[in-house]
Amino acid sequence: MMFIVYSQISEEKLDVSLGMPEYSYYFVLRGFLPVLRELGQVIAVKDPWREVDAIYDDCLKRGESCVFISFSPPNKSAVGLRCPTVCVLAWEFDRIPDEVWDDDLKNDWRNVFADHGRAITLSQYSADAVKKAMGQDFPVAAIPVPVWDAFDDYRRRITDGPGVNQWEISIKGNIIDSRNYNITPDSFELKESFDSFEIKSLAAGETIRLGFSQEDEFSAYLGGFYQAEPWGTWSRIEKPWVLLPCMLIGLVHLKILVCGYAHNANKEIFVSLGDEKKTIKLEGGFTEADLSFQLNKPENVLKFSGLNLSPVPDANDPRSMGIGLCSIELSVDCNNGHKIPEKDPGKSIRNVFLDGVIYTSVFNPGDDRKNWADMVKGFCLAFQDVDDATLVLKMTHHSLASFLGKLHFLLQQMWPFKCRIVALHGYLDDIEYEKLIAATSFYVNTSRCEGLCLPLMEFMACGKPAIAPCNTALSDYVVASTSLIVQSGVEPGIWPHDPRQLFRALRYRIDWESMVNAYRQSYNIAKNQPDVYQDMAKSAMSKMKEYSSNHIVKEQLQKFFNIDK
């Protein structure tokens, strides 16, 4: 049998596509490939509308069966093809889109399913949602991504237990570690200027402008500022700072648009870059200042100081705390003999040491459904006085700005805490990913809804118990023997791709007390109950073997496509 497969995101575009809509479908396709190759020949296409029917016609001439499998949501799947078509769908809501908007009939998924005549979902929850819309007789199969066999080598090499030893993880990208900050209720400062971040150099003569409005991604690089407003952002501590997205050396020119307000109007404030400090005389409104700095070593943190925070803030205007920052324009003049250091590819690899009880979660921080802020806040509360508990957040988004500002704000909001928060942003190869799995004691999921959660399945296949809710797709494999279950209840939700933002479905709200209790219970298990931990680890592996092994998925596909065994 010939299987034609397609995913909108390809391996070549993966680096720049992480976090974009439908990027996870590539990993779903990749997971199914070994089983599909056992069942027949597989051809991947890049343009279904041009390629699929031509391949199908050739198969007809040879008398060979052929089907096109679109690893895409229905509204992104091809319709009207001669080749039999089926889409593989990850969906996390109780109701599929059944309305037309923007004059696009495919936005009503019933039209696509009617054209295809059948569907594959990744969970029983989404299969039920399809049947609710299409009728109970509509052919839809709930088939998970085969995960179990992919980690055979790992299970042969690793003897699992709670992650109590020290592990060194190497990543090509950024490491954001709560221990690299000096945090108090009134300050939030980096201990290291740039060593933990992958930041480019600014070439001589090059000019870049950083905007700090709600629409500008650089607002996420701010430390000690309020959330950005339409025109800019307001400081919330006495010494706010900006992590510049490039290294600066030599004669550096900055043009800063800043606003003094209330008791900070008509006064001087200080701006520091490296060891140099300049002054800006604030006026009653916006002030544009041109500053030059002579830097003899690379720098990328711009600091503000000398601000007054009102002892009696204006109850009607929180901006009385400090200054407003609109934009910064950067340029470098290297005619003074300094040379921009050439980028050393080896320095882009950074290491982080993990020890103690390790909690890990892998997710797209730009996806509101992942609810990662609650995960962090609950962790900090549960382990406020515990210094050997670490939460590792593996961020699967190409942009540092997708989470950095939010994480900085969360760290200051939750301070003081002794536990550790580590965010990894960048590429982990297979070896380093396996090391992260091995270091992990518990995988954490606090999502509002899930279409499958491949990382959780991967960690469970390697013997890692979970802290997770048992709803939507998770209800297929999150059970009491493998996981500490976080309670949840329904609330209104929106279809994430619907620009109208209308409440049309249900999602789940995490029970806060249940989550915090699960954290504390898991720590006690990891530290003091090794037999309980090992039982949970073995149950996790057993569950994944019976749920997502290749031969189980193969049998389900054979039945769905009516392939003789």
Backbone hydrogen bonds, N-H to C=O, Kabsch-Sander energy under -0.5 kcal/mol:
donor,donor_aa,acceptor,acceptor_aa,energy
2,M,65,S,-2.6
3,F,1,M,-0.5
3,F,41,Q,-3.4
4,I,2,M,-0.6
4,I,67,V,-2.8
5,V,3,F,-0.6
5,V,43,I,-2.7
6,Y,69,I,-1.4
13,K,10,S,-0.6
14,L,11,E,-1.0
17,S,13,K,-0.7
17,S,14,L,-0.9
18,L,14,L,-1.2
20,M,17,S,-2.6
23,Y,20,M,-2.1
25,Y,22,E,-1.3
26,Y,23,Y,-1.4
27,F,23,Y,-0.5
28,V,24,S,-1.6
29,L,25,Y,-2.5
30,R,26,Y,-2.7
31,G,27,F,-1.9
32,F,28,V,-1.7
33,L,29,L,-1.4
35,V,32,F,-0.6
36,L,32,F,-2.3
37,R,33,L,-2.5
38,E,34,P,-0.9
39,L,35,V,-1.2
40,G,36,L,-1.3
41,Q,1,M,-2.1
43,I,3,F,-2.7
45,V,5,V,-2.4
50,R,47,D,-1.3
51,E,47,D,-2.5
52,V,48,P,-1.5
55,I,51,E,-1.8
56,Y,52,V,-2.5
57,D,53,D,-2.5
58,D,54,A,-1.7
59,C,55,I,-2.0
60,L,56,Y,-2.2
61,K,57,D,-1.8
62,R,58,D,-1.3
63,G,59,C,-0.6
63,G,60,L,-0.9
64,E,59,C,-2.9
67,V,2,M,-2.1
68,F,84,P,-3.1
69,I,4,I,-3.6
69,I,67,V,-0.6
70,S,68,F,-0.6
70,S,86,V,-2.5
71,F,6,Y,-2.8
71,F,69,I,-0.8
72,S,70,S,-1.9
76,K,73,P,-2.2
77,S,74,P,-1.6
86,V,68,F,-2.3
88,V,70,S,-2.2
89,L,87,C,-0.6
89,L,120,I,-3.1
91,W,89,L,-0.6
94,D,506,L,-0.6
101,W,104,D,-0.6
104,D,101,W,-1.7
105,L,103,D,-0.6
107,N,104,D,-1.6
108,D,105,L,-1.3
109,W,97,P,-1.9
109,W,107,N,-1.0
111,N,108,D,-1.9
112,V,108,D,-0.7
113,F,109,W,-2.6
114,A,110,R,-2.2
115,D,111,N,-1.4
116,H,112,V,-2.5
117,G,113,F,-3.3
119,A,139,P,-1.7
120,I,87,C,-2.1
121,T,141,A,-2.9
122,L,89,L,-1.6
127,A,123,S,-1.6
128,D,124,Q,-2.4
129,A,125,Y,-1.4
130,V,126,S,-2.0
131,K,127,A,-2.3
132,K,128,D,-2.1
133,A,129,A,-1.2
134,M,130,V,-2.8
135,G,131,K,-2.4
138,F,135,G,-1.7
140,V,138,F,-0.9
141,A,119,A,-1.8
143,I,121,T,-3.0
143,I,141,A,-0.8
147,V,548,S,-1.3
148,W,548,S,-1.1
150,A,147,V,-0.9
151,F,147,V,-0.5
151,F,148,W,-1.5
152,D,149,D,-1.6
155,R,151,F,-2.3
156,R,152,D,-1.7
157,R,153,D,-1.6
158,I,154,Y,-2.4
160,D,158,I,-0.7
164,V,162,P,-1.9
167,W,354,L,-3.1
169,I,167,W,-0.6
169,I,352,V,-2.8
171,I,350,R,-2.9
172,K,427,Y,-2.0
173,G,171,I,-1.2
173,G,348,S,-1.2
174,N,425,H,-3.6
175,I,196,S,-2.6
176,I,423,A,-2.7
177,D,175,I,-0.6
178,S,421,I,-2.9
180,N,177,D,-2.4
181,Y,178,S,-1.2
182,N,189,E,-2.9
183,I,181,Y,-0.7
184,T,187,S,-2.4
187,S,184,T,-0.8
189,E,182,N,-2.4
191,K,180,N,-3.2
192,E,180,N,-0.7
197,F,194,F,-1.8
199,I,197,F,-1.0
200,K,245,P,-0.7
202,L,247,M,-1.9
203,A,201,S,-0.6
205,G,332,V,-2.5
206,E,203,A,-1.9
208,I,330,L,-1.9
210,L,328,I,-3.5
211,G,209,R,-0.6
212,F,326,C,-1.7
214,Q,229,E,-1.0
216,D,213,S,-1.3
219,S,216,D,-1.4
220,A,217,E,-1.7
221,Y,218,F,-1.9
222,L,219,S,-1.0
223,G,241,W,-3.2
226,Y,234,W,-4.7
229,E,232,G,-5.2
233,T,325,L,-2.0
235,S,323,I,-2.8
236,R,224,G,-2.8
237,I,224,G,-1.0
238,E,186,D,-0.9
241,W,223,G,-2.7
242,V,302,L,-2.6
243,L,221,Y,-2.9
244,L,242,V,-1.0
244,L,300,N,-2.9
247,M,200,K,-2.8
248,L,299,E,-2.2
250,G,295,L,-2.4
251,L,333,D,-1.5
252,V,250,G,-0.8
252,V,293,F,-3.1
253,H,331,S,-3.1
254,L,291,L,-3.2
255,K,329,E,-2.1
256,I,254,L,-0.5
256,I,289,A,-2.7
257,L,327,S,-2.3
258,V,256,I,-0.7
258,V,287,T,-2.8
259,C,324,G,-2.9
260,G,283,E,-0.5
260,G,285,G,-1.3
261,Y,322,G,-0.7
264,N,261,Y,-2.5
265,A,262,A,-1.6
267,K,264,N,-0.7
269,I,280,I,-2.2
270,F,305,S,-2.5
271,V,278,K,-3.0
272,S,303,K,-2.9
273,L,276,E,-2.0
274,G,301,V,-0.6
276,E,273,L,-1.4
278,K,271,V,-3.2
280,I,269,I,-2.3
282,L,267,K,-3.2
282,L,280,I,-0.8
287,T,258,V,-3.8
289,A,256,I,-2.8
289,A,287,T,-0.6
291,L,254,L,-3.1
291,L,289,A,-0.6
293,F,252,V,-2.7
295,L,250,G,-3.0
295,L,293,F,-0.7
299,E,248,L,-1.9
302,L,242,V,-2.4
302,L,300,N,-0.5
303,K,272,S,-2.7
303,K,301,V,-0.5
304,F,240,P,-2.6
305,S,270,F,-2.1
307,L,238,E,-0.8
309,L,307,L,-0.5
310,S,308,N,-0.6
310,S,320,S,-0.7
315,A,313,P,-0.6
317,D,314,D,-1.6
320,S,317,D,-1.5
321,M,318,P,-1.5
322,G,319,R,-0.9
324,G,259,C,-2.9
325,L,233,T,-3.0
326,C,257,L,-2.9
327,S,257,L,-1.1
328,I,210,L,-2.1
329,E,255,K,-2.3
330,L,208,I,-3.0
331,S,253,H,-1.7
332,V,206,E,-0.7
333,D,251,L,-3.4
334,C,332,V,-0.6
337,G,334,C,-1.1
347,K,344,D,-1.5
348,S,344,D,-0.5
348,S,345,P,-1.2
349,I,346,G,-1.3
350,R,171,I,-3.0
350,R,348,S,-0.6
352,V,169,I,-2.2
354,L,167,W,-3.2
356,G,164,V,-0.6
357,V,388,D,-2.7
358,I,356,G,-0.7
359,Y,390,T,-3.2
360,T,442,F,-2.1
361,S,392,V,-2.1
363,F,394,K,-2.1
367,D,364,N,-1.8
368,D,366,G,-0.8
370,K,367,D,-1.8
371,N,368,D,-1.3
375,M,371,N,-1.1
376,V,372,W,-2.1
377,K,373,A,-2.7
378,G,374,D,-2.8
379,F,375,M,-1.8
380,C,376,V,-2.6
381,L,377,K,-2.0
382,A,378,G,-2.6
383,F,379,F,-2.3
384,Q,381,L,-1.0
386,V,383,F,-1.5
387,D,385,D,-0.6
389,A,386,V,-0.5
390,T,357,V,-2.5
391,L,420,R,-2.7
392,V,359,Y,-3.8
392,V,390,T,-0.6
393,L,391,L,-0.6
393,L,422,V,-3.1
394,K,361,S,-2.9
394,K,392,V,-0.7
395,M,393,L,-0.9
395,M,424,L,-2.6
396,T,363,F,-2.9
396,T,394,K,-0.5
397,H,395,M,-0.9
398,H,18,L,-2.1
402,S,399,S,-1.4
403,F,400,L,-1.5
404,L,400,L,-2.1
407,L,403,F,-2.8
408,H,404,L,-2.7
409,F,405,G,-2.1
410,L,406,K,-2.3
411,L,407,L,-2.4
412,Q,408,H,-1.8
413,Q,409,F,-2.5
414,M,410,L,-2.4
415,W,411,L,-0.9
418,K,384,Q,-2.2
419,C,383,F,-0.8
420,R,389,A,-2.3
422,V,391,L,-2.8
423,A,176,I,-3.2
424,L,393,L,-2.8
424,L,422,V,-0.5
425,H,174,N,-2.6
425,H,423,A,-0.5
426,G,395,M,-0.6
426,G,424,L,-0.5
427,Y,172,K,-2.0
428,L,426,G,-0.5
429,D,427,Y,-0.5
433,Y,429,D,-2.7
434,E,430,D,-2.1
435,K,431,I,-1.8
436,L,432,E,-2.1
437,I,433,Y,-2.1
438,A,434,E,-2.7
439,A,435,K,-2.2
440,T,436,L,-1.1
440,T,437,I,-0.6
441,S,358,I,-3.1
442,F,358,I,-1.8
443,Y,465,P,-2.4
444,V,360,T,-2.7
445,N,467,I,-2.8
448,R,369,R,-3.2
449,C,369,R,-0.6
457,M,453,C,-1.6
458,E,454,L,-2.5
459,F,455,P,-2.6
460,M,456,L,-2.4
461,A,457,M,-2.3
462,C,458,E,-0.8
462,C,459,F,-0.6
463,G,460,M,-2.0
464,K,459,F,-1.9
466,A,482,T,-1.5
467,I,443,Y,-2.7
468,A,466,A,-0.5
468,A,484,L,-1.6
470,C,486,V,-0.6
471,N,469,P,-0.5
473,A,450,E,-1.7
474,L,471,N,-1.4
475,S,471,N,-0.6
475,S,472,T,-1.1
476,D,473,A,-1.8
477,Y,474,L,-1.5
478,V,474,L,-2.9
479,V,477,Y,-0.8
482,T,479,V,-1.3
483,S,479,V,-1.7
484,L,466,A,-3.0
485,I,483,S,-0.8
486,V,468,A,-2.0
487,Q,485,I,-0.5
489,G,509,R,-1.9
491,E,507,R,-2.2
493,G,505,A,-2.8
495,W,502,L,-0.6
498,D,495,W,-2.1
501,Q,498,D,-1.7
504,R,493,G,-1.5
504,R,502,L,-0.8
505,A,493,G,-2.0
507,R,491,E,-2.7
508,Y,448,R,-2.3
509,R,489,G,-3.8
510,I,508,Y,-0.5
511,D,487,Q,-2.7
512,W,510,I,-0.7
515,M,511,D,-2.0
516,V,512,W,-2.3
517,N,513,E,-2.4
518,A,514,S,-2.0
519,Y,515,M,-2.1
520,R,516,V,-2.1
521,Q,517,N,-2.6
522,S,518,A,-2.5
523,Y,519,Y,-2.0
524,N,520,R,-1.8
525,I,521,Q,-2.1
526,A,522,S,-2.8
527,K,523,Y,-2.2
528,N,524,N,-2.7
529,Q,524,N,-0.5
529,Q,525,I,-1.7
533,Y,529,Q,-2.3
534,Q,530,P,-2.7
535,D,531,D,-2.1
536,M,532,V,-2.2
537,A,533,Y,-2.6
538,K,534,Q,-2.6
539,S,535,D,-2.1
540,A,536,M,-2.3
541,M,537,A,-2.0
542,S,538,K,-2.5
543,K,539,S,-2.6
544,M,540,A,-2.1
545,K,541,M,-2.3
546,E,542,S,-2.0
547,Y,543,K,-1.2
548,S,544,M,-3.2
549,S,545,K,-0.8
553,V,549,S,-2.3
554,K,550,N,-2.8
555,E,551,H,-1.9
556,Q,552,I,-1.7
557,L,553,V,-2.4
558,Q,554,K,-2.6
559,K,555,E,-2.0
560,F,556,Q,-2.2
561,F,557,L,-2.8
562,N,558,Q,-0.6
563,I,558,Q,-2.5
